[in-house]
Amino acid sequence: MSFRACSLYFLLILQMGLLLVPLTRVEAAAGDGPPNVVFILADDLGYGDVGPYKTTTSTIPTPNIDRLAQEGMIFTDAHTPSSVCAPSRYSLLTGNYPYRGRDRWGVWRFTHKSNFLSGQQTVADILRAANYATAFIGKMHLGGDFYAKNSNSIYRGSDATQIDFTRQFRNGPTDHGFDYSWVTTNGIQASLYAYFENETYIPINQNEPGIVALDIGPMGGGVIQRAGFGDANWDSSLVGPTLTQKAVEFIDSHNNQYGTSKPFLLYYSTQAIHEPNTPPATLAGQPVQGVSGIDAKADMIYELDLQVGQIIDALESRGIAENTLIIFTSDNGGNASWTHKVAGHDSVNGLRGRKTLIYAGGHGVPFIAKWGDGTPAGSLIAPGSVSQQMISAQDWVAAMYDLTNQNTPEDQALDSANIMPILLGQQPENNPVRNELIIQAAHWGEHNSYRGIRVDDWELVMDPDDNPIELYNLANDLAQQNNLINNSQHAARITAMLNSYDYAVNQSTRTVPTSNSSPPNLFIADNSVDEATGSTNFTVTLSPPSSYEVSVNYMTSDGSATAGSDYQATSGVLFFSAGETSKQIPVAIIDDTDQEGNEIFLLTLSNPVNAELSDPNATGTVIDNEMSVCDAPVYDPGSEGTIFLWKNCTTNIWHVRLTAGGGYTRYRGTVITDQNFNNVVPYSHESSDIFDNSTDPSTIIYDLRISPPYEDGFSFSFLNSANICFNVDTPSDTSVLVGSARIPAGASFNPNTLHPCGPVTTLPKLSINDISIQENTGGTSFSVTLTPTSDDAITVDFSTLDGTAVTNTDYLTTTGTLLFNPGEISQPVTVLIIDDSEPEDNENFKLVLSNPTNASFADSTGLATILDNDTLICGTPNYNPAIDHGVFVWQDCTSGNWSIRAVAGNGYTAYSGSVSGSQPITNTVPVNLEPGDLFDISSDPSAIFYTLKIIAPWYDGFDFAYPNGADICISINTPSNALAWVGPARIPIMGPFDPYTLDPC
């Protein structure tokens, strides 16, 4: 509801004598010591019901609130987080949005659990920590814990006859920071109709105690609007006078006890102007009923004004008004009345909607603050001042931390923006304390469970499933008549607002910074683009990420490049949704046919909201695509002392020639790339020259001393995707001429683009693992990994390559491209394996990576070994114990018995190990054991332990068997390089293995 854009409100403000001025802090003290704080919360009071917010045709008198506005500050864009009272009342006490309480839609019955969750502080906790006395007087609507009769259990039903009213109820104001309370549980509109002092029931007539059932209808001078339970002498018309009296009594009592030595907080939550509209006959001797000449509700607006007047009078008569901060607002928007409109009064003053609805009339409220004697010299809040900043009524909570010089804890006042700098004139109007506001309708009725978000001048309305259904630009549509939801021009804005809403409600721990936190910084990076590409994107980053929406204006301006000839001018506003850290600004580039050299323009950021500018300017370099870096130039090494650089555009090899001109010349410098150089060749070097590419394949270091009429130099090539920098260190006046056109370049440049080098950083490395797989498993997966992770998307091609395994016979050909999204570190490549029935040796093939983008290779080839599952393991192998060194394992093809033979080769050898089975091993027979050998099966019939010390050319070993179906594992521990050969094919195996499958155990 950007009232700042609506002339109606400006005219209204001027007519009331209020000044829209830049605020400066008033340096006159309003009193000694911390101020008292009086917070007055009206009930169902609309934006246009009181003071300078009323239409000029309204006849309802509100002189006290008018005076409060004239002597203080009014906010023209103030809201509550909900269009009904119970959720808002939780927010106004905690500084949290309603969804952070027990029930986001509010606690409505007095016996329901309190909406405060464990650990959530109230504004009373804040001020009591600063040595304030604290009092809560008026309507709660926050739930509570009432004890059942004859029990210590809490009663949650609706039958008040089951409640023990002789005991204090719990989770009321005095359990949440207030030293004193005089309250009604639900105001005047619903049960329980009774007063409680410090959470103890106080009968209206001490001679007639007790809570009774009350039916709908007149009662005393008031009305019972909803049947329920209450005091037998309840009179809704007397609630306002009673609350006012209690407020004045608290001020008296505190003043008598402490004087000005101890400040106080009075949280005054009046019943006015909620239904039933039953104004008192008089208040403090002043007539009320009938004064407005309109209706009872209008009379209650006047009653509310008298209540405000009584509190101000109490402060002034005791000499403490000047050092009291008074804040006046409402718990939600007003209930527009046709009777009032006919009489010239409009409760919402032109806004759309009313209480319970999602539109601005449902949550737009008056908000007035005064601190001082009402004069410019004696006020800390400038009299007659106006703030157009968007605020939420819960923002006063964070201000109380600031007022008492306390840092806002990270886990408190999570959605409260500090408005104290606004009140004191320290916050410029164009620097908002908040640019987002989450709002909600009621949990019933026309806008049942609707939600919304305000971002600057825009309000987005969502249905109960959070689908966006309405979008309004309040800067030019305050009445919310032009729904822009289907306007494609605003698609990005809608997405950003939805993202901000989702982040705030479902992810963030707080939506506004604490008063002691620093805003994030915005950076914009320089950019370069070939003029033939058509467009480029500038990257704007936000660091650290923010839990609320950030916006910043941007605009291009000419440098050597001209808007309309070299690029298209652009401007606009960039939105960062909550949690976003990077956004793009596109700029269109114009391709011409002039050979003009590289040109620049600027992209500038300005007016950030919820952030600070770390780098407001970026340079855009338009690279002229008519410049040719190809082909050798014509030059004379005897007369030209310079560097010539050109590219053979057929071979892609670069050539560097450094010439002496007319005298002895020395050139030093480096060439650096983020990928390795290829085809590096020195040219015509002399004995004193230094040319080094041996220690680092991505760096060329040169120090060349040239005598006329000679030249030195070198050649090199690199991948097209490489980032490269050519540096000329000395002499400082050396020119560099590129290509056959002899294009001048700087002392440090990228030879592909001829623009200055950006930072040359090493690209992340891709690698691929080796694997082995049984041919009967159907498939296997290589793992391609990236180290370190990258903020850029990375692609790499892959394809299979035959080794001893043959494609489409042993495995299926596989090709494709892998995509690593930013932050991803691993991707699988699956290859299908073909199972045949031929006994054969293990075979292998390769998976080869190629053509990486934004990465280089640490290992581009993975080897896959296919283990043959048809290999013969039965039959005695041929071996020579005088030559072979290792262990032979085979199975008798007839009996199924297994044999192990350990052979020494040509020296003394010891083998140790074990054979273990899942069932007992049978037919165990040692073979040719020597003294010192150890062969043990006695202790465990399912295990064989052996240590065989063999002298060449002999062998030791044993035979054994086990039942079919048993699992078995053979291990060979020493020596470390020992092999096991299995079956007549002498299949080599290392490590523990299953002799049937040859798989690792």
Sequence and secondary structure as in RCSB ss.txt:
>XXXX:A:sequence
MSFRACSLYFLLILQMGLLLVPLTRVEAAAGDGPPNVVFILADDLGYGDVGPYKTTTSTIPTPNIDRLAQEGMIF
TDAHTPSSVCAPSRYSLLTGNYPYRGRDRWGVWRFTHKSNFLSGQQTVADILRAANYATAFIGKMHLGGDFYAKN
SNSIYRGSDATQIDFTRQFRNGPTDHGFDYSWVTTNGIQASLYAYFENETYIPINQNEPGIVALDIGPMGGGVIQ
RAGFGDANWDSSLVGPTLTQKAVEFIDSHNNQYGTSKPFLLYYSTQAIHEPNTPPATLAGQPVQGVSGIDAKADM
IYELDLQVGQIIDALESRGIAENTLIIFTSDNGGNASWTHKVAGHDSVNGLRGRKTLIYAGGHGVPFIAKWGDGT
PAGSLIAPGSVSQQMISAQDWVAAMYDLTNQNTPEDQALDSANIMPILLGQQPENNPVRNELIIQAAHWGEHNSY
RGIRVDDWELVMDPDDNPIELYNLANDLAQQNNLINNSQHAARITAMLNSYDYAVNQSTRTVPTSNSSPPNLFIA
DNSVDEATGSTNFTVTLSPPSSYEVSVNYMTSDGSATAGSDYQATSGVLFFSAGETSKQIPVAIIDDTDQEGNEI
FLLTLSNPVNAELSDPNATGTVIDNEMSVCDAPVYDPGSEGTIFLWKNCTTNIWHVRLTAGGGYTRYRGTVITDQ
NFNNVVPYSHESSDIFDNSTDPSTIIYDLRISPPYEDGFSFSFLNSANICFNVDTPSDTSVLVGSARIPAGASFN
PNTLHPCGPVTTLPKLSINDISIQENTGGTSFSVTLTPTSDDAITVDFSTLDGTAVTNTDYLTTTGTLLFNPGEI
SQPVTVLIIDDSEPEDNENFKLVLSNPTNASFADSTGLATILDNDTLICGTPNYNPAIDHGVFVWQDCTSGNWSI
RAVAGNGYTAYSGSVSGSQPITNTVPVNLEPGDLFDISSDPSAIFYTLKIIAPWYDGFDFAYPNGADICISINTP
SNALAWVGPARIPIMGPFDPYTLDPC
>XXXX:A:secstr
  GGG HHHHHHHHHTT B        S SSSSS EEEEEEESS  TTSSGGGS TT     HHHHHHHHTSEEE
EEEE SBSSHHHHHHHHHHSS GGGSS TT   STTS  S  TT   HHHHHHTTT EEEEEEE  S  BEEBTT
SSSEE SS GGGB TTS  BSSGGGTT SEEEEESSTTSSS B EEETTEEE SSTTS  EEEE SEEETTEEE 
S EEEETT  GGGHHHHHHHHHHHHHHHHHHHHTTSS EEEEEE  TT SS    SEETTEE TTSSSS HHHHH
HHHHHHHHHHHHHHHHHTT STTEEEEEEESS     HHHHHTT  TTTT S  TTSSSHHHHB  EEEEEBSSS
STTBSS TTEEEEEEEETTHHHHHHHHHTT    TTSSTT    HHHHTT S TTS S SEEEEE  SSSTTTT 
EEEEETTEEEEE TT  EEEEEETTT TT     TT GGGHHHHHHHHHHHHIIIII S SS  TT    EEEE 
 EEEEGGG EEEEEEEEES  SS EEEEEEEEESSS BTTTB   EEEEEE TT  EEEEEEEB   S     EE
EEEEEEEEESSEES  EEEEEEE TT   BS     TTT  SEEEEEETTTTEEEEEEE TTS EEEEEEEEESS
  EEEEEES  TT EEE SS TTEEEEEEEE TT EEEEEEE  TT  EEEEEEESTT  EEETTTTEEE SEE 
TTT SB        EEEE  EEEETTS EEEEEEEEES  SS EEEEEEEEESSS BTTTB   EEEEEE TT  
EEEEEEEB   S     EEEEEEEEEEES EES  EEEEEEE TT   BS     TTT EEEEEEE TTT  EEE
EEEETTS EEEEEEEEESS  EEEEEES  TT EEE SS TTEEEEEEEE TT EEEEEEE  TT  EEEEEEES
TT  EEETTTTEEE SSB TTT  B 
